[in-house]
């Protein structure tokens, strides 16, 4: 064991660049599948169930399902960018 691997990340941001973050991640999933990090000031979802629940919840959609191009830029030059260059979708990956 090296010094790098002996140091445990203090939070999910440090874990991203840690030489071996997997033990930290496994502990996070086991002990804190969903929690608010007061220091970082954001929510952390670490378990597959928590991530799935968040990503499939209606309140976490990019935009209303009936709007392939968001209404705000619809009648502006930005509409062409959304229509032809960006994929803004939560569901079916068909071409707009």
Buried (B, 14 or more C-beta within 10 A) or exposed (E): EEEEEEEEBEEBEEBEEBEBBEEBBEEBBEEBBBEEEEEEEEEBBBBEEBEEBEEEEEEEEEBEEEEBBBEEBEEEEBBEEBBEEEEEBEEEEEEE
